[in-house]
């Protein structure tokens, strides 16, 4: 991959550009190889997704999937999203769109990459479009999961590479005293944490990070989690928030909290939103 960072059109996801800007302000750089890492996060995790056994029998055909794959690589920024939207309007379920339509297109995108039928820059662009489509479908995935008002439950975890787990532990204990059921995961590596969150499928996740140098690790983790858990709501907390109040926008989190009181209010506010959404669907 010989393209320079600034030569690659249509960066993978908006937070890549924001992370680059964030790091450059601190004298660091985001290597071009990082773009390939994020592209692989999207392609591999979407293509290896495990669909539910009751996927609709009306699955997209080979021609439709090839058309989507071509659209993901095209010069038209909205072509792929328009195809997915059309499929949705025609009655295709969110699970079928994810596990049969996008996943198969992602597999073929990866195959084209391996066979040098698509450049790294093109695949990075296509991966970013897949990510954007899943982000746009988030409310749909969430609505299909909410069959009843949710409980006060969340997972708290440290970002891979974080060596200080005391903050997340104290936060978990504080929320438990408020009546919340908090699952705590500390010290896990990237793949292990993604696998664990995927297994748990929480509606809400709190991530703890302390240093600005963890910005890319946090962004990479959130990319992977939004692919495997499209419905998830993510809060970033810890000392990293105090050092850069814009961290949520940079890493594509839903919110950030510099204090425990702020975190509790945000969690309770999102729980109220989920409850209202569930009630409207009943």
Buried (B, 14 or more C-beta within 10 A) or exposed (E): BEBEBEEBEBBBBBBBBBBBEBBEEEEBEBEBEBBBEBBBBBBBBBBEBEEEEEBEEEBBEEEBBBBBBBBBBBEEEEBBBEBBBEBBEEEBBBBBBBBBBBBBBBBBBBBBBEEEEBBBBBBBBBBBBBBBBBBEBBEBBBBBBBEEBBEBBBBBBBBBBBEBBEBBBEBBEBBEEEEBEBBBBBEBEBEEBBBBBBEBEBBBBBBBBBBBEBBBBBBBBBBBBBBBBBBBBBBBBBBBBEBBEEBBBBBBBBBBBBEBEBBBEBBBEBBEEBBEBBEEEE
